[in-house]
Amino acid sequence: MRKNKCQELFARLKELNPKPTTELLYTSPFELLVAVILSAQATDKSVNIATRSLFRAANSPEGIHALGVEGLSKYIRNIGLFNSKAKNIIATCSILIGQHHSDVPRTREALEALPGVGRKTANVILNTAFGEPTIAVDTHIFRVANRTGLAIGKNVEQVEQKLLKVVPEQFKHDAHHWLILHGRYVCKARTPDCPKCIIIDLCSYKQKTKLEFVSPIRKSNSRKK
């Protein structure tokens, strides 16, 4: 995508949502870390349901570590892969306590050394908790970047590197959230809601959806049935 179109794309997303943020509920970098680990292959809604109860019971590395895998699992059973996630979170708490004074580390290397934390999760923490201009490419961002022509790539790392090059500096901090929300609610996987898209004229997607015209006669007939 050309520089001027990219600038306009993010200017519109910013105008629509000046202060975007994650939909995961958290009050500290540690709570965010736990929530993001849980969010892999799960919805933010299901994670928030689980963490609402969990964080009332324990919201520190020491507190969650004391629950143990079995105790933690009871709070997150509604989330997919909860057993493996519970093991990773308990192991992560142990490392945070033993190596980081119970603080969430602020470097990519240290974050990715934690069980259950990959590049995407590290990017989310660096961006959302610590204000770094990183872009965590999930399925939504991967789809939006490729579909619109913003940053075309065969894998998430290619898309991430291209986004870091093309996104204007003043938009980099919030680009991650704008693109996720756009993919989640407008540029959806199966049927993108193109008629409601504020960047439709900037998008290179050739199979844009159209508003279906429903005549008054069709509406009347459907009521009779």
MARVOKOL-346309 format. One record per residue (C-alpha): x, y, z; residue number from 1; residue in three letters. Coordinates in steps of 0.05 Angstrom, whole numbers, plus 5000, padded with zeros to 4 digits. Example, Ala and Ser with C-alpha at 12.3 -4.5 7.8 and 13.67 -1.06 7.14 Angstrom:
+------+------+------+------+------+
!    x !    y !    z ! resi ! resn !
+------+------+------+------+------+
! 5246 ! 4910 ! 5156 !    1 !  Ala !
! 5273 ! 4979 ! 5143 !    2 !  Ser !
+------+------+------+------+------+
REM end
This chain:
+------+------+------+------+------+
!    x !    y !    z ! resi ! resn !
+------+------+------+------+------+
! 5000 ! 5000 ! 5000 !    1 !  Met !
! 5026 ! 5069 ! 4982 !    2 !  Arg !
! 5049 ! 5115 ! 5037 !    3 !  Lys !
! 4994 ! 5166 ! 5028 !    4 !  Asn !
! 4939 ! 5113 ! 5029 !    5 !  Lys !
! 4970 ! 5081 ! 5091 !    6 !  Cys !
! 4971 ! 5150 ! 5125 !    7 !  Gln !
! 4898 ! 5161 ! 5108 !    8 !  Glu !
! 4878 ! 5091 ! 5131 !    9 !  Leu !
! 4905 ! 5100 ! 5201 !   10 !  Phe !
! 4881 ! 5172 ! 5205 !   11 !  Ala !
! 4810 ! 5146 ! 5194 !   12 !  Arg !
! 4817 ! 5090 ! 5244 !   13 !  Leu !
! 4843 ! 5140 ! 5295 !   14 !  Lys !
! 4786 ! 5188 ! 5283 !   15 !  Glu !
! 4737 ! 5131 ! 5294 !   16 !  Leu !
! 4772 ! 5106 ! 5357 !   17 !  Asn !
! 4823 ! 5156 ! 5385 !   18 !  Pro !
! 4845 ! 5114 ! 5444 !   19 !  Lys !
! 4841 ! 5040 ! 5427 !   20 !  Pro !
! 4861 ! 4986 ! 5476 !   21 !  Thr !
! 4855 ! 4912 ! 5488 !   22 !  Thr !
! 4788 ! 4883 ! 5506 !   23 !  Glu !
! 4821 ! 4838 ! 5558 !   24 !  Leu !
! 4808 ! 4860 ! 5629 !   25 !  Leu !
! 4869 ! 4873 ! 5672 !   26 !  Tyr !
! 4897 ! 4920 ! 5724 !   27 !  Thr !
! 4971 ! 4904 ! 5722 !   28 !  Ser !
! 5024 ! 4878 ! 5673 !   29 !  Pro !
! 5021 ! 4811 ! 5708 !   30 !  Phe !
! 4945 ! 4805 ! 5701 !   31 !  Glu !
! 4953 ! 4824 ! 5627 !   32 !  Leu !
! 5007 ! 4771 ! 5618 !   33 !  Leu !
! 4962 ! 4717 ! 5648 !   34 !  Val !
! 4903 ! 4740 ! 5606 !   35 !  Ala !
! 4942 ! 4740 ! 5541 !   36 !  Val !
! 4970 ! 4670 ! 5554 !   37 !  Ile !
! 4898 ! 4647 ! 5566 !   38 !  Leu !
! 4873 ! 4682 ! 5503 !   39 !  Ser !
! 4910 ! 4636 ! 5454 !   40 !  Ala !
! 4857 ! 4600 ! 5414 !   41 !  Gln !
! 4803 ! 4631 ! 5459 !   42 !  Ala !
! 4759 ! 4692 ! 5456 !   43 !  Thr !
! 4772 ! 4753 ! 5499 !   44 !  Asp !
! 4701 ! 4745 ! 5526 !   45 !  Lys !
! 4715 ! 4675 ! 5553 !   46 !  Ser !
! 4781 ! 4697 ! 5582 !   47 !  Val !
! 4749 ! 4756 ! 5618 !   48 !  Asn !
! 4697 ! 4710 ! 5648 !   49 !  Ile !
! 4752 ! 4666 ! 5676 !   50 !  Ala !
! 4799 ! 4720 ! 5700 !   51 !  Thr !
! 4744 ! 4759 ! 5734 !   52 !  Arg !
! 4739 ! 4704 ! 5786 !   53 !  Ser !
! 4812 ! 4684 ! 5783 !   54 !  Leu !
! 4840 ! 4753 ! 5797 !   55 !  Phe !
! 4793 ! 4762 ! 5856 !   56 !  Arg !
! 4824 ! 4700 ! 5887 !   57 !  Ala !
! 4896 ! 4712 ! 5864 !   58 !  Ala !
! 4928 ! 4766 ! 5821 !   59 !  Asn !
! 5002 ! 4761 ! 5835 !   60 !  Ser !
! 5056 ! 4710 ! 5816 !   61 !  Pro !
! 5058 ! 4686 ! 5888 !   62 !  Glu !
! 4983 ! 4681 ! 5894 !   63 !  Gly !
! 4971 ! 4643 ! 5830 !   64 !  Ile !
! 5032 ! 4599 ! 5841 !   65 !  His !
! 5003 ! 4579 ! 5908 !   66 !  Ala !
! 4940 ! 4553 ! 5873 !   67 !  Leu !
! 4981 ! 4501 ! 5836 !   68 !  Gly !
! 4961 ! 4472 ! 5769 !   69 !  Val !
! 4899 ! 4438 ! 5796 !   70 !  Glu !
! 4875 ! 4499 ! 5834 !   71 !  Gly !
! 4886 ! 4545 ! 5775 !   72 !  Leu !
! 4851 ! 4497 ! 5728 !   73 !  Ser !
! 4786 ! 4504 ! 5767 !   74 !  Lys !
! 4783 ! 4578 ! 5748 !   75 !  Tyr !
! 4798 ! 4570 ! 5674 !   76 !  Ile !
! 4760 ! 4507 ! 5654 !   77 !  Arg !
! 4717 ! 4547 ! 5606 !   78 !  Asn !
! 4778 ! 4562 ! 5564 !   79 !  Ile !
! 4806 ! 4516 ! 5510 !   80 !  Gly !
! 4871 ! 4479 ! 5527 !   81 !  Leu !
! 4863 ! 4499 ! 5600 !   82 !  Phe !
! 4907 ! 4443 ! 5627 !   83 !  Asn !
! 4968 ! 4462 ! 5586 !   84 !  Ser !
! 4955 ! 4536 ! 5598 !   85 !  Lys !
! 4951 ! 4524 ! 5673 !   86 !  Ala !
! 5018 ! 4488 ! 5672 !   87 !  Lys !
! 5050 ! 4544 ! 5632 !   88 !  Asn !
! 5023 ! 4598 ! 5678 !   89 !  Ile !
! 5046 ! 4563 ! 5741 !   90 !  Ile !
! 5115 ! 4553 ! 5710 !   91 !  Ala !
! 5116 ! 4626 ! 5688 !   92 !  Thr !
! 5099 ! 4648 ! 5759 !   93 !  Cys !
! 5157 ! 4607 ! 5786 !   94 !  Ser !
! 5205 ! 4641 ! 5738 !   95 !  Ile !
! 5178 ! 4710 ! 5754 !   96 !  Leu !
! 5186 ! 4698 ! 5828 !   97 !  Ile !
! 5255 ! 4666 ! 5823 !   98 !  Gly !
! 5287 ! 4708 ! 5769 !   99 !  Gln !
! 5249 ! 4774 ! 5762 !  100 !  His !
! 5230 ! 4794 ! 5833 !  101 !  His !
! 5157 ! 4778 ! 5815 !  102 !  Ser !
! 5157 ! 4832 ! 5761 !  103 !  Asp !
! 5139 ! 4822 ! 5688 !  104 !  Val !
! 5204 ! 4832 ! 5648 !  105 !  Pro !
! 5207 ! 4889 ! 5598 !  106 !  Arg !
! 5250 ! 4857 ! 5545 !  107 !  Thr !
! 5228 ! 4811 ! 5488 !  108 !  Arg !
! 5282 ! 4760 ! 5504 !  109 !  Glu !
! 5260 ! 4752 ! 5577 !  110 !  Ala !
! 5187 ! 4750 ! 5559 !  111 !  Leu !
! 5195 ! 4697 ! 5505 !  112 !  Glu !
! 5234 ! 4655 ! 5555 !  113 !  Ala !
! 5171 ! 4648 ! 5596 !  114 !  Leu !
! 5129 ! 4584 ! 5585 !  115 !  Pro !
! 5069 ! 4598 ! 5541 !  116 !  Gly !
! 5096 ! 4664 ! 5515 !  117 !  Val !
! 5113 ! 4670 ! 5442 !  118 !  Gly !
! 5129 ! 4729 ! 5398 !  119 !  Arg !
! 5057 ! 4752 ! 5392 !  120 !  Lys !
! 5045 ! 4750 ! 5468 !  121 !  Thr !
! 5111 ! 4786 ! 5481 !  122 !  Ala !
! 5090 ! 4840 ! 5431 !  123 !  Asn !
! 5023 ! 4850 ! 5466 !  124 !  Val !
! 5057 ! 4858 ! 5533 !  125 !  Ile !
! 5110 ! 4905 ! 5507 !  126 !  Leu !
! 5058 ! 4947 ! 5471 !  127 !  Asn !
! 4999 ! 4948 ! 5519 !  128 !  Thr !
! 5034 ! 4944 ! 5587 !  129 !  Ala !
! 5098 ! 4982 ! 5571 !  130 !  Phe !
! 5080 ! 5028 ! 5513 !  131 !  Gly !
! 5129 ! 5000 ! 5462 !  132 !  Glu !
! 5110 ! 5011 ! 5388 !  133 !  Pro !
! 5105 ! 4937 ! 5373 !  134 !  Thr !
! 5053 ! 4903 ! 5330 !  135 !  Ile !
! 5028 ! 4835 ! 5352 !  136 !  Ala !
! 5002 ! 4798 ! 5291 !  137 !  Val !
! 4944 ! 4752 ! 5307 !  138 !  Asp !
! 4895 ! 4720 ! 5258 !  139 !  Thr !
! 4854 ! 4785 ! 5254 !  140 !  His !
! 4914 ! 4829 ! 5237 !  141 !  Ile !
! 4942 ! 4777 ! 5189 !  142 !  Phe !
! 4876 ! 4775 ! 5152 !  143 !  Arg !
! 4865 ! 4851 ! 5150 !  144 !  Val !
! 4937 ! 4865 ! 5129 !  145 !  Ala !
! 4934 ! 4816 ! 5071 !  146 !  Asn !
! 4863 ! 4830 ! 5050 !  147 !  Arg !
! 4869 ! 4905 ! 5047 !  148 !  Thr !
! 4938 ! 4904 ! 5016 !  149 !  Gly !
! 4967 ! 4941 ! 5075 !  150 !  Leu !
! 5022 ! 4889 ! 5088 !  151 !  Ala !
! 5021 ! 4825 ! 5047 !  152 !  Ile !
! 5058 ! 4765 ! 5075 !  153 !  Gly !
! 5055 ! 4689 ! 5077 !  154 !  Lys !
! 5064 ! 4685 ! 5152 !  155 !  Asn !
! 5055 ! 4728 ! 5214 !  156 !  Val !
! 5128 ! 4747 ! 5220 !  157 !  Glu !
! 5130 ! 4772 ! 5148 !  158 !  Gln !
! 5067 ! 4813 ! 5160 !  159 !  Val !
! 5095 ! 4841 ! 5226 !  160 !  Glu !
! 5160 ! 4864 ! 5193 !  161 !  Gln !
! 5123 ! 4896 ! 5135 !  162 !  Lys !
! 5075 ! 4932 ! 5182 !  163 !  Leu !
! 5132 ! 4960 ! 5222 !  164 !  Leu !
! 5159 ! 4989 ! 5157 !  165 !  Lys !
! 5095 ! 5017 ! 5128 !  166 !  Val !
! 5056 ! 5042 ! 5189 !  167 !  Val !
! 5071 ! 5116 ! 5200 !  168 !  Pro !
! 5110 ! 5129 ! 5264 !  169 !  Glu !
! 5054 ! 5168 ! 5298 !  170 !  Gln !
! 5006 ! 5109 ! 5290 !  171 !  Phe !
! 5052 ! 5052 ! 5310 !  172 !  Lys !
! 5034 ! 5049 ! 5383 !  173 !  His !
! 4960 ! 5040 ! 5370 !  174 !  Asp !
! 4962 ! 5004 ! 5302 !  175 !  Ala !
! 4959 ! 4936 ! 5336 !  176 !  His !
! 4892 ! 4952 ! 5370 !  177 !  His !
! 4860 ! 4987 ! 5311 !  178 !  Trp !
! 4875 ! 4929 ! 5264 !  179 !  Leu !
! 4851 ! 4876 ! 5313 !  180 !  Ile !
! 4786 ! 4912 ! 5327 !  181 !  Leu !
! 4775 ! 4925 ! 5253 !  182 !  His !
! 4786 ! 4851 ! 5238 !  183 !  Gly !
! 4742 ! 4829 ! 5296 !  184 !  Arg !
! 4681 ! 4872 ! 5281 !  185 !  Tyr !
! 4685 ! 4895 ! 5209 !  186 !  Val !
! 4735 ! 4858 ! 5165 !  187 !  Cys !
! 4711 ! 4790 ! 5191 !  188 !  Lys !
! 4738 ! 4724 ! 5166 !  189 !  Ala !
! 4679 ! 4694 ! 5129 !  190 !  Arg !
! 4638 ! 4755 ! 5110 !  191 !  Thr !
! 4672 ! 4822 ! 5116 !  192 !  Pro !
! 4623 ! 4879 ! 5130 !  193 !  Asp !
! 4648 ! 4922 ! 5073 !  194 !  Cys !
! 4588 ! 4969 ! 5070 !  195 !  Pro !
! 4604 ! 4992 ! 5141 !  196 !  Lys !
! 4680 ! 4997 ! 5129 !  197 !  Cys !
! 4710 ! 5067 ! 5136 !  198 !  Ile !
! 4770 ! 5047 ! 5094 !  199 !  Ile !
! 4734 ! 5011 ! 5038 !  200 !  Ile !
! 4760 ! 5058 ! 4984 !  201 !  Asp !
! 4832 ! 5046 ! 5007 !  202 !  Leu !
! 4825 ! 4970 ! 5008 !  203 !  Cys !
! 4849 ! 4927 ! 4951 !  204 !  Ser !
! 4804 ! 4867 ! 4967 !  205 !  Tyr !
! 4769 ! 4848 ! 4903 !  206 !  Lys !
! 4710 ! 4809 ! 4932 !  207 !  Gln !
! 4679 ! 4864 ! 4973 !  208 !  Lys !
! 4611 ! 4848 ! 5001 !  209 !  Thr !
! 4551 ! 4891 ! 4982 !  210 !  Lys !
! 4487 ! 4912 ! 5017 !  211 !  Leu !
! 4431 ! 4866 ! 4995 !  212 !  Glu !
! 4370 ! 4905 ! 4972 !  213 !  Phe !
! 4306 ! 4876 ! 5002 !  214 !  Val !
! 4244 ! 4903 ! 4967 !  215 !  Ser !
! 4180 ! 4920 ! 5007 !  216 !  Pro !
! 4145 ! 4864 ! 4968 !  217 !  Ile !
! 4196 ! 4812 ! 4991 !  218 !  Arg !
! 4190 ! 4838 ! 5063 !  219 !  Lys !
! 4114 ! 4833 ! 5059 !  220 !  Ser !
! 4115 ! 4762 ! 5032 !  221 !  Asn !
! 4164 ! 4740 ! 5085 !  222 !  Ser !
! 4117 ! 4766 ! 5140 !  223 !  Arg !
! 4059 ! 4726 ! 5111 !  224 !  Lys !
! 4098 ! 4662 ! 5114 !  225 !  Lys !
+------+------+------+------+------+
REM end
